[in-house]
Amino acid sequence: MADFLTIALVCAKTLAAPDCSRDTALDVAVAPAATPIICLMQGETIAAQGGFVDRAETYLKITCERRRTAALEPDTAAQ
């Protein structure tokens, strides 16, 4: 399983880069990545293949997140 997620955010040029997030983006693409390097490299590829970015009105912001896993709770029924 990939340890990271590539997050490609397409944001309006009127939005400051620090304010561009999953909640404020016009479009979001997510893909698994094995390493941080692969994560950054595939971000622009994802956006380009999807035709997400209109350079006149939007910009692309790539972030990498560590994949979260749910903690397993002990099975209390077995006791």
Number of C-alpha atoms within 10 A of each C-alpha: 7 11 14 19 24 27 25 28 28 25 26 21 14 9 13 9 13 7 11 19 18 15 10 14 19 15 16 19 17 15 15 19 23 13 16 16 10 15 22 18 14 18 24 19 12 17 22 12 9 10 9 20 20 12 10 8 11 18 19 24 19 19 16 21 14 14 13 9 7 5 6 6 6 8 7 6 5 5 5
